[in-house]
Each structure stands twice: as structure tokens, then as C-alpha cells.
Amino acid sequence: MAILGVLAWHLNLSQMSGGFVGVDVFFVISGYLISSIIFAEIAESQFSVVRFYERRIRRIFPALFGMLLAVSAFAVYCLLPTDLVAYCKSLLAATFSASNFWFWKQSDYFDSPLSSPLIHTWSLAVEEQFYILFPIFLVITRRFFPRKLRTAVIILFIVSLLSSGVIVHFNRMTAFYMPYTRAWELLMGTLLSLKLFRDCRAYGNGTWFRQLAPSWSYTQCCVTLPRRLFQDSQHLYLLRVRFDYRYR
């Protein structure tokens, strides 16, 4: 659903003007899946940063370079010389997982020219930058503060969320492209993988709350996600802040 929403937005389907919110959904899913693997290996004392990087390279690079090769063939044939020069610079940025910084300096994502066929690689760059630093953060925390791993992740999540909420009011493109303002979405998936909310309790023994929570969460997803998906696209970039403040 996340990918289909983004594709629909790029196809300029009028009924899916907020489809790019799928990127936010994808970040949460990615954070959950990758963090689940990392924490499982940490629990078994088998985690290695080098092996983690090696798996990421084997998983991402073949598809990435295949896509870059195909798009480059299209660009050489279709783009004007000045646009081709800009494309080559974005190609270099995408190759080194830095395209979010390149497009942050060059263009507004929502007003992107057709001569930027690699603009979609910004999200992969954010993801890779996160996964370069996050395992190192976990290893250091595990080494020096073994009992504070969850607390450290929560603090990191809050710092990123607050920075996103503040920066979006001053420069929306910085909030959109920067890894430190996007990290909280990946970290939300991390918190889910840690089962942080599994032991939530209300009053008493909390039985009624545990029974109600799954159906309530499902209802929220079914009711709020479609409504937000079709909102005016000029306001959707604020969803990552507003949704958390409303429903946390």
C-alpha cells in the first residue's frame, strides 16, 4: 500500500494527491524489520556491524545500480545537455547514498522538474544514512550502557521527533530531506520491534485495555489513513508531526 500510494502520486492521480505519505509508512516498516533482525542477533551475541553492512550492500546495490543503469540510458537519450549535466551530478549523489543532500540544495520535492529522474532516491539515501550510524549507536550503547538500550532508543526517537517538529516550521525542505528529521519514523519501527507497548496497562490489571487496544488501533488506521491520504498535498508533509502529537 505504501509503494502504491507513492506511485499514484507520481502519476499525478488527482484522487491520490497525498500518496507520498507512503514513504513515511515505508520508513516505519523498514525500521521494524531491520531492527528486529539486529536485536535478535544482539540477544544471541552474534551481531556484527561489518556483517550487517555487507548484507545491506548485497541486498541494495545490485537493484540500485541496475536501476541507475536503466535510467541513465533513458537520460542520455531524452535529456538536453544542461539537464544531462544536472542528472550526472544527481547520479553521483545517488551512487554514494547522498541524493537527499543533493536534492535538498537543488529543488523542492513537490515542484521537482521532470529533468530530475533520480529524485526518488532521496528516501533510499536517508535510509542508508540511518543504517550506517544506527548499528554503531547500538553497539556503543550495548557496550557501555547494556541496561539502557531501550531508554537510549527512546531518547533518540524523541530528539528526532522534536527536531522535525521545530524545523518544519522554518524550512520544510530541510525537515523533508534530512536524516535527523526523518530518523524518528525509522525509530518508531524500532520501538515496535522492541515490543515497547506490549506491557501497556490501564487501571487495575488492564485486561479491558488489552482487549480494546488492537481493535481501536485497527479502527484508527482504517478511518484516519484514507482521510489523510486524500488530503491537500500542500499540508501532508506535516503529517509525521501532527499524527504523533494527536495520537501518542
N, C-alpha and C positions, 0 to 999 in steps of 0.2 A: 504493500500500500504506500509506503514511504517513497519508493522509487517511482511508482506510477503517478503520484501527485506531482513530483518534480518534473517528470516528462511532460505531463499535461500542461504545466505552467510554461515550460519552454516552447510548447507548441501553440501558445497563446490561446488556449481554450478559455473562452470568456467565463464559463461556469466553474473553472478551477483556478481563479486568479490568485488564490492563496496556496497553491500546491507546493510551493517551495518550502513550506513548513515541514515537508517530509524529510528534509535534511536534518532538522532538529531531532525528529523521531529516529532517524538512522544513527545519529551520534549516540543516543541513549542505548539503542540496541547493541551497537558496537562496543560501547563501554561495558555493558553487561556481559557479553560473550567473551571478550578478551580478558576482562578482569576475572571472570570465573575460572578461566584456564590458568591465569597467573597465580591466583590464590590457592588453587588446588595443588599446583606444583610447589608453592611456598610451604603449604601444610605438610607436604611429603619430603621437604628439604631437597627438592630436585630442580628448583628454579635456577636458571642461568640467563643472565642478561644477553650474553653472546648468542646462546641458542635461540632466545626469543627474537633477537634482531635477524638471525639467519632465517627463521621461519617466516618472518614478515617479508623479507626480501624475496624468498622463493614464492610466496603467495601473491605478492603485489606486483613485482617488477615485470614478469612475463606479460601479464594482461596490460599493464601500463604502457610498456614500450610497444606492444602490438597496436594499441590504440593510437599512440603518438605517431607511429609509422603510417597508419592509415589516414589520420587527419592531416599529416604533413603532405602526403601525396595529393590530397584534396586542396590544401592551401597553395601548393606550388602551381597547381593548375588554375585556380579560381581567383586568388588574391592579387590585388595590384601591388606593384613594387614597394610602396611605402607601407602598406598593410602587411606585406610579407616580412618586412624588417621587424615590425612590431610583433608579428607572430613568432619569429625566430627567437626573440627575446623571451616571450612567454613560454616557448618550448624549452628553453634552457632553465627557466624557473621551475617548470613542471618536472623536469628531469631530476632536479635536486630538491623536490618537495618544498618549494618556496613560492609557489604561484600565488598563494594568498597575499603575500607581501607585494608581489609584483602588481596584481590587480588592485590592491588597496591603494597603491600610488597612481595607477593609470586610469581607473574607471569606476563608476558606480555600477554595482552588480545589476541593479534594477533598470538601468539605462544603458546596458552594455551594447556596444556596436556589434554588428554581425562579423566584423573583422577580428573578433576575439573568440575563436572556436574552442580554445582551451580554458575558458573561464570556469568551466565546471570542475576543473582540477583543484580549485581552491580548497574544497572540502576534504579531498584526499590529503592535501598538504597539511591542513590543520590536524587531521587525524594522525598522520605520521609524526608530526612535531610533538604531539601529545605522547605517543607511544615511544618516542626516543627518550623523553625525560621521565615519564611516569614510572617505568620499571626501576630506574635509578633511584627515584624518590622512595619507592617501596623497599628497595634493598637497604638503603641508608637508614630508613625508619626501623626496619626489622632488625638491623644490626645494633642500633643504639637505644631504641625505644621499643622493644619487642611487644610490650603490652599496650602500646599506644597507637597501634596501626590503624584501627578504626577511627580513633579520635583525630589522627593526622589527616586521614582522608576527608573526614567531615569538615575540618578546618579549611582544607584546600578547596573543598566544594563551596563553602560559604564565602571565602575570599574571592573566588572566581565569579560567583553569582553577584556579589556586591559590586565588583568592578564592572561587570556587564551592565548592571542597573544604573550605575553612575555614568559610565562612559557613553551609553546610548543617548543620553540627553545632550551631550556635547558634540559627538561625532558618530553618527550612526554607522558609517562605513568602517570605522575602527572597531566598533562593537561587533560588526558583522564578520570581519575578516580575521581578527586577531585570535591566536590560540588561547591566550589567557582569559578572554571574554567568552570563549566557546567551551573551555575545559569543563565547566560545571555540568554541561549536558552529558559529556562522556563520564564524568564523575557521578552523575545521577545513576547511570547504569552500574557503576562500580558499587555504589551504596546498595543497590538492589541485589547485586551478586553477593554482597556480604550479609544479606538477609537482615539488614538493619531494622526493618519494620516488622519482622516476623513475631517479635515478642511484645508488640504493642498491647497495652492493656487500658481499659477504661476503669470505671468504678467497679469495686468488688473483684470477682475473678475474671471479668472481661469476656465471658462466654458470648454474651449477646453481641458484643462489638466484633468479635472474631467471625461470627456468623454473618453479620451485616456488612462488614468491610468489603469482602470480594464482590458482592452484588452491587454495592454502592460505587465502587471503583469502576466496575464494568459499565454501570449506567452513566457515570461521568464521561467515560471515553465515548460512548455511543451518542451522547447528547451534545457534548461540547466540541469534540473534534470535527464533526461535519460542519457545525456552525462556524467554527474558526477557520476551517479550510476554505470556505467560500466568502470570507470577509474581504473587504477592500485591501488590495495588496499593499497599499502605502502604509498600512498600520500593522501588518502581520509581523514585521521584523521585531516588534516589541513583545510578541507572544511569549518568548522564552523567559522574559522577566515577569510579565503580568500573570501568566498561568501559575507560576510558582508562588507568587505573593498571594494569589487568591485561594489556592487550594492546599498550601502547605499545612 
